[in-house]
Amino acid sequence: MFWKVLIIFLAVIWFVGLILRATFSRFLRRQTEAYQRAAKEAQRQARTRNKREGEVTVEATRTAAGKKVNRGVGEYVEFEEITVTEENTGKR
């Protein structure tokens, strides 16, 4: 009887530990993301406060990942490289 109670008690403690660990890591991740967002916003506001009137700043946005043109679009054009020399231009 004692061993059954001890095993059940240890299993419950182990299970509660798993749940707490998962919950805490999720909470910690969310808090970290919130602090990062707040820091970025504070930096952005600090940059805008220091600008002179009429000054314009372009901030980068997310780039479209995977934005590619299909191979069937357009056609292949051959070209020949021409170097410019005095003989070609006719100038003397």
Order of alpha helices (4+ residues) and beta strands (2+ residues): alpha-alpha
